[in-house]
Amino acid sequence: MKSGEFTLINRLTKDIKTDKSVIIGVGDDAAVLEFNKKEYLLLTCDMLIEDVHFLRKTSPQDIGQKAVCCSVSDIAAMGGEPKWMVVSAGIPKNIKTAYIDGIYSGIKKAAAKFNVNITGGDTVSSDKIVIDISMAGVVKKNNLTLRSGAKLGDAIFVTGALGNSYKTGKHLKFTPRIKEAQALVNNFKINSMMDISDGLSGDLWHILERSKLGAVVYEKYLPKSKSATLDAALSEGEDFELLFTVSKRQARRIIEKFPLLCKTPITCIGEIIKSGFGFVLIDKNKKPLQIKPKGYDHFA
């Protein structure tokens, strides 16, 4: 199959119809559902597959923790807090019981760290290890952040550093930016936000598509991880940092006040512009380059 992951998703979901209980369905980090007068319910799922997201030699505890943290990161990116999860697992018949115990130990450790209740799940026999987490959380209605909320003139920010997640092991041992996201939505007006799982260029493109706008990003401001190339910072994926946009007024407040709330560094990397300009990178030689979204694609 060579259609591309997001082409496939669009093909499969284009005719889906939902009732009025669904505020936001397909197309964001999590679905947004009616819940109560003050909050929405958030619903997301993430699947990890052996030889795609991890190897058999990977620490089983790391696999379990990553499985949980991927979904926590999605909930964080919507401005919410995770609450409940179910765990489904495909388990090869020849796997040692101690290895599966290790994966579930990592799952339980991460769930406890982020105060998520494990409420059930399913197990089946499979050729390779598969871990699938479905997670629900809640978000205050006025704190909900979507990919579609970017506005013309917004400043573009990222948390942390980008690139080399596989070389450094960050793709397995990352901390979801739940604390940072809560600090942002509770103290500032965030127009749009998502987590960077497939690479900055691809994930920023999701915001631009949903918001019907363009962007200019400056290479000199990109917070690259140690020894990371420009391509790695733009496209490697699995950084699990926050990508968000805010008005210039809010940007000034964030630069001044956010360091008092969280130790995690944040960096303004560019600006939201008119859609006709597309996605432009100003390289270190001040040369404008049109960027095509590129990141990890399961079906490329």
N, C-alpha and C positions, 0 to 999 in steps of 0.2 A: 504494500500500500504506500503510494508516494504522493498522496493528495495534500499532506501537511496536517498537523494536529488541529490547528484552529479552523482550517477549511473543513475538516471532518466534523468538528464540533458544530460549526454553523450549519452544515448539511443535516446533521442528526437532530438539531434543536429548532430549526427554522419554523416548523409547524406546531410547536408546543403551545398549548393554550392553558392559561391558569385562571383561577377565580380571584375574587377581590381580596382574599386573605394573603395573596402573594404580592408583596410590595415591589420587590426586585427578584427576578428569577435568574435565568442563565445570563452570564456576562460580567459578573463581578467576583471578588474574592470569596464571597459567601452569599447565599440566598437570604433575603430579608422577608420575614413573615410577620403578620399581625400577632401580637402577644397580649399586651395590656395597655392601659391608657398612657403610661410613661415610657414603655420600652417596646422594642421590636425583638423578635427571636431571630438569631442568625444560625444558618445551617451550612456546613461545609463537609467535604470528605477528601481524603488524600490516600493514594495507594502507593506502596513501595514494593518493588519487585526485584528479586535476586538477579544479579548480572545487569540490571539497568540502573538501580539506585544504590546498590551495595553488592559486595562480593561475599561469598561464603566465609572467607577469612576475616571479614569485618567483625569487630567486637559485637556480639549479640545485644549487649546492653546499649551500645550506640545506635543500633538499628531500631530498637524499641523506643529510645528517647527521641530519635529523629522523626519516627512515625507520628508521635504525639505533637512534637514541636512544629511540624509543617502545618498542622491544622490550627494550632494556637496562633501561629503567625498570620493565617488567613483571618481569624477572628479579630486579632489586634488591628489589622489593616482596615477593618470596617469600623474601628472606634469602639469595639465591644470587649467583653470579658468572657472567656470560655467557662462553661458550667458543667456540661454532661458529654459523655462520649460512649460509643460502642466500638468494639474491636472485632474485626473478622480476620481470620488467618487461613491461608493455604499452606499446608505443611507436607513436605515430601515424606514418604514412608521410611526412607533410610536415614532421616535426620536423628541425631542424638537428642534424647529428652532434655539433657542439660543445656543444649543450645537453645531450644525453644523456651526453657525456663529463663535463660538469660535475656531473651528478647522481651518476655513478659515482665521480667524484673525492671528492665529499662522503661517499659511502658508505664508500670506502676510508679516508678520514681518520678518520671516527668509529670504524670497526672497529679501526684501529690504536690510537686513543686508549684504547679500553676492552679491548684485548687479545682481540678476537674474531676467529677465523679465518673467512675467507670460503671456503666449500668447494664452491660450485656455484650452480646456479640455472637459469632458463629465460627466454626472451624470446618475445613474440608481438606481432603487429600489433593495434592497438586504436585506437578513435576518440579517446581521451584518454590522457594519461600515467597509468599505474598502476604503483606500486612496492609490491611485497609482500615483506616480510622474514619468514622463519621462523628462529627462533633457539633454540638449546639452551644450557643452562648446568647447573651443578651446585650443590647446596646440602648442607652438612653436615646430617645427619638431625636433630640437636638444635637446629639453627638455622632450620628450616623455619617460616615464618610464613604463616598462612592467614587468610582473611576470617572464618572460622567460629570463631576462638579467643577472641573478646572475652568478658569475664566481668563479672558484676554488680559495680558499684563501680569498674570500671576508669576511669582517667583517659584522656581523648582528647587526642592531640597531633597537630600538623601541623608540617612543616618549612617554612621560607621564608615567603612571602607569597602571598595568593590574590587572584585577579581581575585583569581588564585584560590578560590574556595576549595578546589579539589587538592591542590598542592599542599595547602595548609591544614587540611582536614576540617575546615570550617563547615563544609557541607554536611558533616556528621555531628559536629559538636558546636552548634550555634545556639544562641539564646534568643528566642522570639522577642521582638521588640514590644512586648505588651506594656511594660512600664513606661516606655517612651511614648507609645501611642496614647495611653491614658493621660499622660502629662500634656500632650498636644491637644487632644480634643476637649479636655477639661479646662484648659487655660487660654486657648487661642481658637480662632475661627479657621478651620481647615477646610479648604474647598474641595480637594480630591486627595485620595490616598490609596495606595496598594502596597503589597510587599514585593520585593524583587526576588523572584524565584527562577524565572527563565532568562534573566539578563536585563540590564538597564535598557538597552535599545528596544527590545521586544516589549518589555513591560511598560515603558513610557509610551510606546506606540499604542498600547491598549487605552491609556488615559486620553491620548490625542484622538483616537478613533471615537471613543465614547463621548468625548466632549466636543468633537468636531472642530478641533483647533490644531495649531502647529507648535513647534518648540525650537528654541535655539539653546544649545548646551555648549559650554566652553571647556575644552580639554584641560586648560591650565587649572581649572577649579575642581576637576574630578578627583575625589579622594580615593586614590588607588591603593590597594594593599601593597605591601612590600614586594618589590620586583615585578608587580603586575604590569602587563602590557596594556596599551589602550584597548586592543581588541578584547582582552580578558575582562577589563573593567566594564566594557560595553555589552559583552555578549555571552560571557561564560555561564552565568547563572548560579543558582543556589547560594546567593549571598544572604538572602532572607533579611535584608535591610528594608526600612521604610522609604518609600518614594512618595512625596506629597507636594501639593501646590497651595500657595496662600497669596493673598493680596500683598502689595508692597508694604502697606502699613503694618499688616500682621507679621511680615517678614522682619521688619525692624524690631518689633516686640520680641519675636522668637529669638533672634540673634542676641538680644540683650538679656532676656529672662530665662530661656530654656536651660542654659548651663547651670542656673541655680536650682533647677528641678531634677536634672539628670546629668550624669557624668558622660554619657554617650555623646561623641561629637556629632554635630550636624553641619552640613555644608550646602550653601546655595550654589547650584551648578548651572543655572540658566533661567530662561524666561519663557512663558507661554506666549505664542504669537499667532497671527492669523493662519488659518488652515492652508491657504494657498502657498505658503512658504515651505510647507512640509516639515520635516525634521532635519534641522541643520546643526552640524557640529563645527564650531570654530576651532581649528587645530592649533597647536602650539606656535605655528608660524602665521597665525591670524588668517588662515585660508579657510573659507567656508566650504564644507563638504556635505552633500546630501547623504543622509544616513537611511539605509533600509533596515527595517526591524529584523534583528537576528538574535536568536537565542536557542536554547535546547528545544528540539522538536522530536517527539517520539516517532513520528511517521515520515521524517525527512529522509 
